[in-house]
Amino acid sequence: MVLIRLKKIYIEACAFLLERASNPALVSEEEAEEVLGQFVGHGRNLLELQIAYLGPDHVDVGRASYDVAEGIGSLLAKKSGKLAGLFGFKNSLEASKYASECRKEFERIKKLYD
């Protein structure tokens, strides 16, 4: 549980930096891309931990699924679909499918709580 909380704090810090990335004077494009990669990598790890310890229907799993899907979408846009070998994906198609699965999980869990 402590590891889950630490991962969430790290991801929140990445999100904060990504918000700053809109201002090139604060964060360079390369730094933003690296932070985005960290966001996705740690987000995937957080998602696995949450499913294992909180259960697949927990609201935090839905939020993490959404965050990972959005992060992958941003990476696909920034890298022009060239994710082969990066962030644990074999290719951009695999990354896109994973993002789609995460979006579906988010929607499924959202319906449970509406």
Residue pairs with C-beta under 8 A, 6 or more apart in sequence:
1 53
3 49
4 46
4 49
4 50
4 53
4 54
7 42
7 45
7 46
7 49
8 46
10 38
10 42
11 39
11 42
11 43
11 46
11 67
14 35
14 36
14 38
14 39
14 42
15 39
15 67
17 27
17 31
17 32
17 35
18 32
18 35
18 36
18 39
20 26
20 27
21 27
21 29
21 31
21 32
21 35
27 35
33 75
33 78
33 79
36 71
36 74
36 75
36 78
37 75
37 86
37 87
39 67
39 71
40 68
40 71
40 72
40 75
40 87
41 87
41 88
43 64
43 67
43 68
43 71
44 68
44 87
44 88
46 64
47 61
47 64
47 65
47 68
47 102
50 58
50 60
50 61
50 64
51 61
54 60
54 61
55 61
57 109
57 112
58 109
59 109
59 113
61 105
61 109
62 105
62 106
62 108
62 109
62 110
62 113
63 106
65 102
65 103
65 105
65 106
65 109
66 102
66 103
66 106
68 98
68 99
68 102
69 99
69 100
69 102
69 103
69 106
72 95
72 96
72 98
72 99
72 102
73 99
75 83
75 86
75 87
75 95
76 83
76 92
76 95
76 96
76 99
79 86
79 92
81 92
82 92
83 89
83 91
83 92
83 94
83 95
84 90
84 91
84 92
87 95
89 95
89 98
